[in-house]
Amino acid sequence: MNIKTFGTDHISTYKLVVNNYNVMLDFNGDNLTKEDVIDIDFIFISHEHLDHCESLINYDVVKYLKDNVRIFATETTKKI
């Protein structure tokens, strides 16, 4: 397994490669680039705090996600 960490101070996002799938654990940080997210297959959001999912809402990087990326989150998080 390969793990890459993104984030500064209170922002932590992890990209894992598991069985040839690219997985992001949480999705935040203005330091994420097109190259960081273009190959993502799955995104898991741990909980509804914005420091774990804000890039899905407020950053342009989301436009580089694949059309078929699957996002997993609680119902509360989905409401955000």
C-alpha positions in Angstrom: 0.0 0.0 0.0 1.2 3.5 -0.9 0.1 6.5 1.3 0.5 10.2 0.6 -0.4 12.9 3.1 -1.7 16.3 2.3 -2.4 19.2 4.6 -1.0 21.6 7.0 -1.7 22.1 10.7 -5.4 21.0 11.2 -6.0 19.8 7.7 -5.2 16.2 7.0 -6.1 14.3 3.8 -4.6 11.0 2.8 -4.4 9.3 -0.6 -4.0 5.6 -0.5 -3.4 3.1 -3.3 -5.2 -0.2 -2.4 -5.5 -3.0 -4.9 -4.9 -0.6 -7.8 -7.7 1.8 -6.5 -6.9 5.4 -5.5 -8.7 6.3 -2.3 -8.8 9.7 -0.6 -9.5 9.7 3.2 -11.1 13.1 3.7 -10.9 15.7 1.0 -9.7 19.1 2.0 -6.9 21.5 1.5 -6.1 24.3 -0.9 -2.9 22.5 -1.7 -4.6 19.7 -3.6 -3.9 19.9 -7.3 -5.3 18.4 -10.4 -2.6 15.8 -10.4 -3.5 14.8 -6.9 -7.1 14.1 -7.6 -7.5 13.2 -11.3 -7.1 9.5 -10.7 -9.2 9.1 -7.5 -11.7 6.2 -7.5 -13.2 6.6 -4.0 -13.5 9.4 -1.4 -14.3 8.6 2.2 -15.3 11.5 4.4 -14.8 10.7 8.1 -17.2 13.3 9.5 -19.1 16.5 8.7 -16.6 19.1 9.8 -15.6 21.3 7.0 -11.9 20.7 7.6 -12.5 17.1 6.3 -14.6 17.9 3.2 -14.4 21.6 2.3 -12.5 20.9 -1.0 -15.7 19.2 -2.3 -17.5 22.5 -1.8 -15.2 25.5 -2.0 -12.2 24.7 -4.2 -11.9 24.3 -8.0 -10.0 21.0 -7.7 -13.3 19.1 -7.5 -13.8 19.7 -11.3 -10.9 17.3 -11.9 -12.5 14.4 -10.2 -13.5 11.5 -12.5 -17.2 11.4 -13.3 -17.6 8.0 -11.7 -15.8 8.7 -8.4 -17.7 7.3 -5.5 -18.0 9.3 -2.3 -18.9 7.7 1.0 -20.1 9.8 3.9 -22.7 9.8 6.7 -26.1 11.3 6.0 -25.2 14.4 8.1 -22.1 15.0 6.0 -24.0 14.6 2.8 -26.4 17.4 3.9 -23.5 19.9 4.0 
